[in-house]
């Protein structure tokens, strides 16, 4: 029987968010706006998925490029504190950053710093040993991660990705959409066309399951053998007041992957993702990580199968 070192190998997507709290979005046009304390939180999409999955008891490793800078040191510290095995390569471009404006309801607007050079590549001798020893790989949509798909397919490792607010048109996302087995995306990007986009991904790609998250409206799940209409999973009510929606979608992915690796059906997985995503909204900067016991207890309380 094959022995695995990892349940989830996350590739790409670490960095630091600068959180600026504002009264409302959009921000009024002005030379200066007085705000509360501006905070720095290490995370970003790949880091958040890795931290969330590890908090749920999964064995997790994260591979990425970061800079030899103080921002990269924040990333290393956060992942070490979260007990995530982190194997970084040093990029001359430095560590990725984002500035997120967060309003009083927890809604955000993010300015993402996509500083990676176009020719950045992760050496095969670096990632292959870990790729061979994982049950599942989750690719963040960094340009360099797309060059892992051939090896992932050759090894037969299941792969997921999060397209975030893809509108179905931007070319950057398309290869990730069509070469992943499990695809997450935000319903906000495609608007009224999200169901058609979900069907297109299943029809033209290799995915068996597509999940569209819709914030307070819950999520929608469409499977290759489940008909043409997505199933709706209601959102979970957060256990405390909403502080910040940063990382909620990443927490959803972590909860979903926990259920998938435990052999749950896709609707159960989506419910677990909803619980994790709601919990993530209750603290600033994607710092609210739900543990396995709390996840299962909350799922049972909500009438789930846990």
N, C-alpha and C positions, 0 to 999 in steps of 0.2 A: 504494500500500500504506500502511495506517495506521501512523503512527509513534507509539510509546509512550515516555513519559518514565519510567514506572515499571513494574516487573513486579508489585509488590504494593503496594497502598495500604491501610494499616491505620488503622482509625478507632476511637478510644477505647481505654481500658484501660491508661493509664500510671499510675504511682504509686510508692510506696516501701514496701518490706517491712521490718519490724523482726523480726529472727530471734532467737528465744530458744531455746537448746538445753537440753533437759531429759533426764532419765535415761530416762523412759518416758512413754507416753500411755495412759490419761488421767493428768493430773498429780494427785498426792495432795492432798487438801484440807488446807491449812495456811495460817497467817497469812503465812508467808514461806518461800520456797524458794530455796536457793542454786544459782545457775546459772553457766555460763561467760560469757565476754564477750558482751554483747548487741550485735548488729551491725545496720547499716542498709544495705539494698541497693535501689537504684532498679531498677524493672522492671515488675512486674505483667503481666497476660496480654498486653495489646496491645504494651507495650514489649518484652516477651520475644519475641513472634512477630516483631516488626520487627527486633530485634537478631539473632535467629537466622537469619532470611531474608537479612539483609544479610551476615552472616558466610559464608553459602553463595554469595555473589556476586550475589545478586539486587538489582535496583535498587528501593529501598524508601523510602516516605515514611510518616510517622505524623502523623495529625491528632488533636488532642485538646484538652480543657480541662484546665488546671492552675492552681494558685494562684500569686500573686506572693509566694512564700514560700521559705524555705530548703529545704523539701522539693521544691518545683518546681525549684529550682536543681540539686538532685541528679539529678532526671530529665533536665534539659537536658544536664548534664555527661556522664551515662552514654550518652545517645543520640548526643551529639557524638563521644564517644570511639569509639563503635561505627559511626560514619560513616553514621548514619541521618538522613535529612532530616526534621527535626521542625518542624511548624508548629503552635504552640500558641495557643489563645485563653485569656484570663485569666478564671478563674471566681472570683466573690466568695466561694465556699464553700471555696476552697483546694484543695490537692493531695490526692488520695486516698491513704490509708494502709491497711496491714494489719499485724497482729501474727501471726506464724507460730510456733507451738511445734513444734520439730523434735526427735525422739527419736534415740537412738543408732543406729538402723537407717536414718535418713534420712526416716522417715515424718513427716508433718506434720499439724497442725491449724491452720486459718487463721481469724482473726477479721478480717473485711473491713469496711472503713469506706466505706459507700456514701453519701457526703456530697453528691452532686450534687443540686441542687434539682430537683423534679419538672418544673418548667417550663423547664428548661435546653434550648436548641435551638442547633444549629450553623447559622449563616447559609448559605443556598444559594450566595451569591456567594463564600463562603469555600471551600467544598468542591467545587463543580461544576468549576472549571477543572482540578483534579487528577483528579477522577473521570473526566473525559473523556479523560485521557491515561494511564490505567492498564490493564494487561492483566487484573488481578484485584483485587478488593477483599475485605478481611477485616474484618468488623464484630465488635468486642467487644460484649458484651451490656449495654452502658450504655443507659439509657433513651433518651437523646437520639439514639443511632445508628439506632434503628428508623425515624426520620423520614427517613432517606436511602433507604429501600427503593424508593420510587416512582421517584426519579431513577435509581437503579441499574438498575431494570427497564426504564425508558424508554431508557436508553443501551445496554442489552444487555450490561452488564459482568458476568462471572461473579462470584458472591459466596459466601464461606464464612463460617461462624461456629462458635464453640465454646460449647456449652451447659453445659460443666463438669459438675457433679453433678446435673443436672436429673432430677427424679423422674417427669417426664411430667405433672405436675399443676399446678405453679406457673404462673400465667398470664403472668408476666413473660417467660418464655422462649419461649412458644408461637409468637409471631409470627416470631421469629428461626428457630425450627425449621422453620416452614412456608414461609418466603419465601427461604430460602437454597438455592443449588445444591449445596453441599457442607457437610455438617453433621458436626461432631465433638461427642462427649459422653463423659463418664466413665461406665463401667459401674457404678461404685459407687453412683451416685444412684438408679438404677432397680432395682438388685439383680437378682433372678431374672426381673424383667420387662423386662430390657434388650432382648432380641430382639424382643419384641412392640412395644416402643417404637420400635425402629429401623424395623420394618415399618410402623408407624403414620405415621412421618415421611415415608416414601416414598409411602405410599398417599394421604395427605391434603395433602402439600405439593408443592413444585416440585423438591425435591432429587433428584439422580440417584445420589448416593452418601452413605451414612451410615457413620461410623467411630466405634466405641466403644472407647476405650482402657481397659485393665484392669491397668495397672501391671506387676508381675512376671509376670502371666498373658498379657501381650501385648496384642493388639488384635483387633477383629472388624470385618469390612468387609461391608457389604450394599449391593448396587447394584440399580437399578430393573430391569435386565434379567438379573440374576444368580441368580434363584431366590429362595426364601423363607428359606433358611438362611444366616446370615452365615459368611463364610470367616474362619478363625482364622489370625493371623500371630503366631508366637511372639515373645516379648520377646528383645531382644539383651542379651547379658551385658555389663555395663559394663566398660570397659577398665581401670578402677581401682576401689578400694573406694568404696562408696556413701557419700556425705557428706550429701547434702541432695536431697530430691525436688522442692523448689521449682523450678518452671519446666520440669519434665520433659515435662508435657503440652503446654506451649507450644512446646518444642523439637520434639516430635513433629509438631505442626502445621507448623512451619517446614520440616522435612524432607519432609513429605508434599507441601506446596505446591511445593517445589523440584522434586520428581519430576513433579508434575502439569504444571508450566509447561515442563518438558523433554519432555513428551509421553509419559511412562511410563504403563503400565497401573496400575490402582488397587492391585494387590497389590505391585507394585514400589514404589509410593509409600508404602505402609504399612511396607514393610521399611526404606525410607530414614528414615521417621519413627521407627521403633523404634531405629535406630542413633543418630539425633540425640537422642532421649529418654534413652537409656542414657548417652550421653556427658554429658548435662546433670546427671546425678546425682553426678558425680565432683568437684564443687567447690561451695562454699557460695553461697547467694543467687542462683541462676540465672546464675552467671558463666562456666560452662563452655560456650562456644559452639563447635561443631564447624565447621571450614572445609570447603569443597567437596572438596578432594583427600582429606582424611581421611575424609569421609563416604563417598566412592566407594570408597576403599581398604578401609574396614571392611565395606562392603556386599559387595565382591568376596570378601573373606576369609570372610564368612559364607555364601557361595554364591549371592549375588544376581546380578543381570544387569548390574551396572555394568562 
